[in-house]
Amino acid sequence: MDSAAVLARYDREAREGAQPDGPGARVERAGGVVRQVADAQGWNGVVWSGLDDSDADRVIGEQIACFTALGRDFEWKVYGHDRPEDLGSRLTAAGFRAGPAETLMVAEVAALALDAEPPPGVRLVPVTDRTGAALAVDAYERAFGADGTVLRHRLLGRLDAEPGTVVAVIALAGDEPVAVARLETVPGTVFAGLWGGGTVTAWRGRGVYRALVAHRARVAAAQGCRYLQVDALPTSRPILERLGFHALTTTTPYLYGA
């Protein structure tokens, strides 16, 4: 895989050409940035920017003014190759807080090992209704120790309005949800994203996460996607590398607001 070419295509199609990630969201292109504006339970933020030393501070101020006027906290997603080189420092100086850095990893679907199955006693079940969404949120909250309100909102909205663009799956040990993960496709691009993959502590290290990646990769292949993309935490990166993913750059969320 030509990593530089794939990264350039990812920037062009998935970031600069971003589409709304759910019902009620809209994408705006203005002032050297591409941003998504959603309701209070959706994702609000900057997905791409093309800035330099001469305009970065002004554009940062414009985004703060825009989202503040809407009453929205928001995120500026900064990639390691974004310009200017000190964009992160400029955001911090403007009042943003940096979150944990992740690694943007991409794999060509055709090159992935897709035969990983869940461990004995665990089955993978697609989320197709409100009951499944509730199980997914339960697994998410236990895996990440975070509130799942936004995930519930996203799942239910997509299932109602755009069921073909999101695949959510839960891993059940008996009737207990022990892991959750999503696949999101972007119409008009060759990329599909792996999101929200997490396993509860007691089930980590048993192959559940690997099975969830393989399951979603099979779905992506069936839908004609060429590449899979994931923002990987340090705990996930080794697993993804063994499956055939390549690290392209870093990505760091800069958060503004509460």
C-alpha positions in Angstrom: 0.0 0.0 0.0 1.3 3.5 -0.9 0.7 5.1 2.4 1.4 8.7 1.2 -1.1 8.3 -1.7 -3.8 6.7 0.6 -3.4 9.5 3.2 -3.8 12.1 0.5 -6.9 10.4 -0.8 -8.3 10.1 2.8 -7.7 13.8 3.3 -9.5 14.6 0.0 -12.4 12.3 0.2 -13.1 11.7 3.9 -12.0 15.0 5.4 -12.2 17.8 2.8 -15.1 16.0 1.1 -16.8 15.0 4.4 -20.5 14.2 4.5 -22.8 14.6 7.5 -22.4 11.7 9.9 -26.1 11.5 10.9 -29.6 12.8 10.5 -29.9 16.5 11.4 -26.2 17.2 10.9 -24.9 19.4 8.1 -21.4 20.0 6.8 -20.2 23.6 6.1 -17.2 24.7 4.1 -16.1 28.2 5.0 -13.0 30.2 5.8 -10.5 27.5 5.1 -12.2 24.8 7.1 -14.7 22.0 6.7 -16.9 21.7 9.8 -19.9 19.7 10.9 -22.8 21.3 12.8 -25.2 19.1 14.6 -27.6 19.2 17.5 -26.4 19.1 21.1 -26.2 15.3 21.1 -24.4 15.0 17.8 -20.8 15.6 16.9 -19.8 19.2 16.3 -16.4 20.1 15.1 -13.8 20.8 12.4 -12.8 17.8 10.3 -10.4 19.5 7.9 -8.5 22.7 7.6 -6.2 24.3 5.0 -4.5 27.0 7.0 -1.1 28.8 7.2 0.7 31.2 9.5 -1.1 34.2 8.0 -4.7 33.1 8.7 -4.7 30.3 11.3 -5.4 32.5 14.4 -8.2 34.4 12.6 -9.9 31.2 11.4 -9.6 29.6 14.8 -11.4 32.7 16.3 -14.1 32.4 13.6 -14.8 28.8 14.5 -15.0 29.6 18.2 -17.5 32.4 17.4 -19.5 30.2 15.1 -20.0 27.3 17.5 -20.4 29.6 20.6 -23.2 31.4 18.8 -24.9 28.1 18.3 -24.4 27.1 22.0 -22.3 24.1 21.0 -19.1 22.7 22.5 -17.0 21.4 19.7 -13.9 19.5 18.6 -11.1 20.5 16.2 -9.6 17.2 14.9 -5.9 17.8 14.2 -3.9 15.4 12.2 -0.1 15.1 12.5 0.5 16.5 9.0 -1.9 19.4 9.3 -0.6 22.9 8.8 0.7 25.2 10.2 3.0 22.9 12.2 2.1 24.7 15.4 -1.7 24.4 14.9 -2.1 22.5 18.2 -0.3 25.1 20.1 -2.4 27.8 18.6 -5.6 26.0 19.5 -4.4 25.5 23.1 -3.6 29.3 23.3 -7.2 30.0 22.1 -8.7 28.0 24.9 -8.9 24.4 23.5 -7.9 21.3 25.6 -6.0 18.5 23.9 -7.3 15.0 24.3 -5.4 11.8 24.0 -3.5 11.3 20.7 -4.5 8.4 18.5 -3.0 6.8 15.4 -4.8 7.0 12.1 -4.5 3.4 10.7 -5.7 2.2 7.3 -5.8 -1.2 5.7 -6.8 -2.4 2.2 -9.7 -4.6 2.7 -8.5 -7.2 0.2 -5.3 -7.6 2.1 -6.8 -8.3 5.5 -7.1 -11.6 7.3 -10.8 -12.0 7.8 -11.0 -15.4 9.4 -10.9 -14.3 13.1 -13.8 -15.7 15.0 -15.0 -14.9 18.5 -13.8 -17.1 21.4 -16.0 -20.0 22.6 -19.1 -18.9 24.3 -19.2 -15.5 22.6 -21.4 -14.7 19.6 -21.6 -11.5 17.5 -25.1 -10.0 17.1 -26.0 -7.1 14.8 -27.8 -4.1 16.3 -31.1 -3.7 14.4 -33.5 -2.2 17.0 -33.9 -0.3 20.2 -33.2 -3.4 22.3 -29.9 -4.0 20.5 -29.0 -0.3 20.8 -29.5 -0.5 24.6 -27.2 -3.5 24.8 -24.6 -1.7 22.7 -24.7 1.3 25.0 -24.4 -0.9 28.0 -21.3 -2.6 26.6 -19.8 0.8 25.6 -20.3 2.4 29.0 -18.7 -0.6 30.7 -15.8 -0.9 28.2 -14.9 2.8 28.2 -16.2 4.1 31.5 -18.0 6.8 29.6 -21.6 8.0 29.2 -23.3 6.4 26.2 -26.0 9.1 25.5 -24.3 10.3 22.3 -23.9 6.7 21.1 -27.6 5.9 21.7 -28.6 9.1 19.9 -26.4 8.2 16.9 -27.5 4.6 16.7 -31.2 5.3 16.9 -30.9 8.2 14.4 -29.0 6.1 11.9 -31.2 3.0 12.3 -34.3 5.2 11.7 -33.1 7.3 8.8 -30.0 5.8 7.2 -29.8 2.1 8.2 -27.5 1.2 5.3 -24.7 3.5 6.4 -24.0 2.1 9.9 -23.3 -1.4 11.1 -23.2 -1.9 14.8 -22.5 -5.2 16.4 -22.3 -6.5 20.0 -20.5 -9.5 21.4 -22.6 -11.5 23.8 -21.4 -14.0 26.3 -24.7 -15.7 27.0 -27.0 -12.7 27.4 -24.2 -10.4 28.7 -22.9 -7.7 26.3 -19.1 -7.8 26.6 -18.0 -5.7 23.6 -19.4 -3.3 21.0 -18.2 -1.9 17.7 -19.4 0.1 14.7 -18.7 0.3 10.9 -19.7 3.5 9.2 -19.5 3.9 5.4 -19.3 7.2 3.6 -21.2 7.3 0.3 -19.1 8.5 -2.5 -15.8 7.4 -1.0 -13.7 4.2 -1.0 -13.3 4.4 2.8 -15.3 2.8 5.7 -14.6 3.7 9.3 -14.2 1.4 12.3 -15.5 3.3 15.4 -16.3 2.6 19.0 -14.6 -0.8 19.3 -14.3 -1.6 23.0 -14.3 -4.7 25.2 -15.2 -4.9 28.9 -12.1 -5.5 31.1 -12.8 -9.1 32.0 -13.0 -10.1 28.4 -9.9 -8.3 27.0 -7.1 -10.4 25.6 -9.4 -13.2 24.4 -9.7 -12.3 20.8 -13.1 -10.5 21.0 -11.8 -7.2 19.6 -10.0 -9.0 16.7 -13.2 -10.9 15.8 -15.1 -7.6 15.8 -12.6 -6.1 13.4 -12.7 -9.1 11.1 -16.5 -9.1 11.1 -16.8 -5.5 10.1 -14.1 -5.9 7.5 -16.2 -8.7 5.9 -19.2 -6.4 5.8 -17.1 -3.6 4.3 -15.8 -6.0 1.6 -19.4 -7.0 0.8 -20.3 -3.4 0.4 -17.5 -2.7 -2.0 -15.3 -0.6 0.3 -11.6 -0.6 -0.6 -10.1 0.8 2.6 -10.8 0.5 6.3 -9.8 3.4 8.6 -9.6 3.5 12.4 -8.4 6.0 14.9 -6.5 3.6 17.1 -5.7 3.9 20.8 -2.3 2.5 21.9 -4.0 -0.6 23.2 -5.6 -1.4 19.8 -2.7 -0.5 17.5 -0.7 -3.8 18.0 -3.8 -5.9 17.2 -4.6 -3.8 14.1 -1.0 -4.0 12.9 -1.1 -7.8 13.1 -4.3 -7.8 11.1 -2.6 -5.7 8.3 -3.3 -2.1 9.2 -0.7 0.6 8.5 -0.1 3.7 10.6 -0.4 6.8 8.4 -0.4 9.8 10.9 -1.6 10.8 14.3 -4.9 12.5 15.2 -5.5 14.5 18.3 -8.9 16.0 19.4 -8.8 19.6 20.6 -11.9 20.3 22.7 -13.6 23.7 23.2 -16.2 24.2 25.8 -17.4 22.2 28.9 
